[in-house]
């Protein structure tokens, strides 16, 4: 009997979680009964509760929702969306297409938001320690470039001279700061980085969607790695929409280029196998 109890104890302790408590006839998330949450809170509040441990204030929920809405999609030219659509034409299921797409949201495609949060928070620590904003930003940028290279995450865009999503998100943060709902420090840091980048390059390098969402995540105190996870959650909506649309449109084995378009071959010119090699 002692051995059985020991095994039962080991099984109970194998996974430990503060997220969900479940037993026959009862389901609680962070202590709240699911039947009390259904119909009383929205999906964004549920995301906050599950990832942060408490229900958000209205201001927190509104900013998080704006961020999630702003990053849902950027068209089939984005690798993640293209991969989802191609997966559907290969006979894949919706969950297969979504998983394939999310799996490529990594450091280069999808990681800039997390990196920008890290940068903003590092500069914020300098400011909170007493450094002047301009100096803290300049030193923070120098350190970032020494560690990660010349590209500053969250700024500039291949397609948009000004990313139309960024000013709107930043205006929401500024309004929330005026109401005392967030500090506004990270928004000031983002603007100062933009100013210094323009001074250094001699041309504007505006905040993009990754930088704008990073401002909100930093203002909300979201850890940088979790910010990437939330971006993946947001982009999953666009991935699902494109995968479903492609399934409805049909099509078989669509690759990254239209039929008749061929890649550039840069290898050896045509040659023949010599008789000595045969």
TAWOWO-V628535 format. One record per residue. N is the residue number from 1. RES is the residue in one small letter. BURIAL is # if it has 16 or more other ideal C-beta (glycine too) atoms within 10 Angstrom, else .. Layout:
[[N/RES/BURIAL] [N/RES/BURIAL]]
//
This chain:
[[1/x/.] [2/x/.] [3/x/.] [4/x/.] [5/x/.] [6/x/.] [7/x/.] [8/x/.] [9/x/.] [10/x/.] [11/x/.] [12/x/.] [13/x/.] [14/x/.] [15/x/.] [16/x/.] [17/x/.] [18/x/.] [19/x/.] [20/x/.] [21/x/.] [22/x/.] [23/x/.] [24/x/.] [25/x/.] [26/x/.] [27/x/.] [28/x/#] [29/x/#] [30/x/.] [31/x/.] [32/x/#] [33/x/.] [34/x/.] [35/x/.] [36/x/.] [37/x/#] [38/x/.] [39/x/.] [40/x/.] [41/x/#] [42/x/.] [43/x/.] [44/x/#] [45/x/#] [46/x/#] [47/x/#] [48/x/#] [49/x/#] [50/x/.] [51/x/.] [52/x/#] [53/x/.] [54/x/.] [55/x/.] [56/x/#] [57/x/.] [58/x/.] [59/x/#] [60/x/#] [61/x/#] [62/x/.] [63/x/#] [64/x/#] [65/x/#] [66/x/#] [67/x/#] [68/x/#] [69/x/.] [70/x/#] [71/x/#] [72/x/.] [73/x/#] [74/x/#] [75/x/.] [76/x/#] [77/x/.] [78/x/#] [79/x/.] [80/x/#] [81/x/#] [82/x/#] [83/x/#] [84/x/#] [85/x/#] [86/x/#] [87/x/#] [88/x/#] [89/x/#] [90/x/.] [91/x/.] [92/x/#] [93/x/.] [94/x/#] [95/x/.] [96/x/.] [97/x/#] [98/x/#] [99/x/.] [100/x/#] [101/x/#] [102/x/#] [103/x/.] [104/x/.] [105/x/#] [106/x/.] [107/x/.] [108/x/.] [109/x/.] [110/x/#] [111/x/#] [112/x/#] [113/x/#] [114/x/#] [115/x/#] [116/x/#] [117/x/#] [118/x/#] [119/x/#] [120/x/#] [121/x/#] [122/x/#] [123/x/#] [124/x/#] [125/x/.] [126/x/#] [127/x/#] [128/x/.] [129/x/.] [130/x/.] [131/x/#] [132/x/.] [133/x/#] [134/x/.] [135/x/.] [136/x/#] [137/x/#] [138/x/#] [139/x/.] [140/x/#] [141/x/#] [142/x/.] [143/x/.] [144/x/#] [145/x/.] [146/x/.] [147/x/.] [148/x/.] [149/x/.] [150/x/.] [151/x/.] [152/x/#] [153/x/#] [154/x/#] [155/x/#] [156/x/#] [157/x/#] [158/x/.] [159/x/.] [160/x/.] [161/x/.] [162/x/.] [163/x/#] [164/x/.] [165/x/#] [166/x/#] [167/x/.] [168/x/.] [169/x/#] [170/x/#] [171/x/.] [172/x/#] [173/x/#] [174/x/#] [175/x/.] [176/x/#] [177/x/#] [178/x/.] [179/x/.] [180/x/.] [181/x/#] [182/x/#] [183/x/#] [184/x/#] [185/x/#] [186/x/#] [187/x/#] [188/x/#] [189/x/#] [190/x/#] [191/x/#] [192/x/#] [193/x/#] [194/x/#] [195/x/.] [196/x/#] [197/x/#] [198/x/.] [199/x/.] [200/x/.] [201/x/.] [202/x/.] [203/x/.] [204/x/.] [205/x/#] [206/x/#] [207/x/#] [208/x/#] [209/x/#] [210/x/#] [211/x/#] [212/x/#] [213/x/#] [214/x/#] [215/x/#] [216/x/#] [217/x/#] [218/x/#] [219/x/#] [220/x/#] [221/x/.] [222/x/#] [223/x/#] [224/x/#] [225/x/.] [226/x/.] [227/x/#] [228/x/#] [229/x/.] [230/x/#] [231/x/#] [232/x/#] [233/x/.] [234/x/#] [235/x/#] [236/x/#] [237/x/.] [238/x/#] [239/x/#] [240/x/#] [241/x/.] [242/x/#] [243/x/#] [244/x/.] [245/x/.] [246/x/#] [247/x/#] [248/x/.] [249/x/.] [250/x/.] [251/x/.] [252/x/.] [253/x/.] [254/x/#] [255/x/.] [256/x/.] [257/x/.] [258/x/.] [259/x/.] [260/x/.] [261/x/.] [262/x/.] [263/x/.] [264/x/.] [265/x/.] [266/x/.] [267/x/.] [268/x/.] [269/x/.] [270/x/.] [271/x/.] [272/x/.] [273/x/.] [274/x/.] [275/x/.] [276/x/.] [277/x/.] [278/x/.]]
//
